[in-house]
Amino acid sequence: MNFDSNETQQLLADAVLRFAAKDYDFEARKRIVQSADGWSESVWNTIAEMGLLGIPFSADYGGFGGGAADLMNVMDAIGSALIVEPFLPTVGLGAQLVARAGSAAQHAAILPSVIEGKIKVAFAHTEKHARYDLSKVSTQATKTGNGWNLHGEKLIVLGAPMADRIVVSARTVAGISLFLVDRTAPGLTIRPYRTLDEVRAGDVVLSNVRVSGDALLGTDGHAPPVIEAVTDFAIALLCAEAVGAMKSANDATLEYLKTRKQFGVTIGTFQTLQHRMVDMMVSYEQAKSMACLACSKVDHATDVNDRARAVAAAKFRIAEACRHISQESIQLHGGMGMTEEMKISHTFRRLTMIAQQFGDADHHLARYGSLAE
């Protein structure tokens, strides 16, 4: 299988890298994450102007009709620059659910605005005690006249503080369903905070939130297959982001080994450290291959189990690589690797979080085992 990027994919990635080098270097990122909002609206507008928000959406709404493979290099660049704007929560989760489960009217109302950067969408699904089980939903949706009444609490909703719309999973009489809720809806409260890797997230509390009948995405009670498919899509993108962050960590560590001196010579000449650096590069190459496979499968696999196996295998391998590369990069930098002033410490945090997000290594190893032929 050919995993080489085509010309369009590479041009998009190059555009992100040029933008990151010029306007989103480490110092600019520090200013953004330390701001009151924790993200930059001007950066988001630039991302929209580059056309990145429209890559996986239909051309009928101003998109490019691409898939995860078309986003791989973009996510790689996002991971390398540690971009904190809510690209994955909007493009990989919230708007993706609207695109796959919504009606034509919902598509027309939401997707063009997402592509233009005017609307950001988050996905509120995780609940207390659910851990990584997508089927554990206790938030209730009760039918009331022509609408619905939502009541419950969602935890660690990535991108919630800046979202304009939130896709909420809730249990109805028929099963688990999805609802598109305006962030200003009466009874909806967002408790924002900054995560370990400096990304903004929030807990979403729904206290008898009233929504109209057309807020329902798809068929009542038939959301689980869509939620699983979109989560796998987001995992594939997250794997591609991890690859970019790993390369950044490896490059920074290699450069440090070439310049740091001890006993009058650069430490990169020590054979033991050379071996450790080689092991880091091997982990990176394996992770890159698995990310390519995951993105290909979520785009093209016709069998649900085939897709799920590939994504589980990729997330397991990449979670292990995140742990290996992040920890080795810090150790090879010495104590200074943990300081706020060095980008490597922030890359370490991001890789640590990616290893846990949407399921850690143990979870996906068990998932792969349950799906094995």
Secondary structure, DSSP 8 states (H G I E B T S, - for coil): ------HHHHHHHHHHHHHHHHH--HHHHHHHHTSSSSS-HHHHHHHHHTTGGGTTS-GGGT-----HHHHHHHHHHHHHHT--SSHIIIIIIIHHHHHHHS-HHHHHHHHHHHHTTS--EEEE---TTTTT-TT----EEEEETTEEEEEEEEEEEETGGG-SEEEEEEEETTEEEEEEEETTSTTEEEEEEE-TTS-EEEEEEEEEEEEEGGGEESSTTB-HHHHHHHHHHHHHHHHHHHHHHHHHHHHHHHHHHHH-EETTEEGGG-HHHHHHHHHHHHHHHHHHHHHHHHHHHHHH-SSHHHHHHHHHHHHHHHHHHHHHHHHHHHHHHGGGGGSTTSHHHHHHHHHHHHHHTTS-HHHHHHHHHHH--
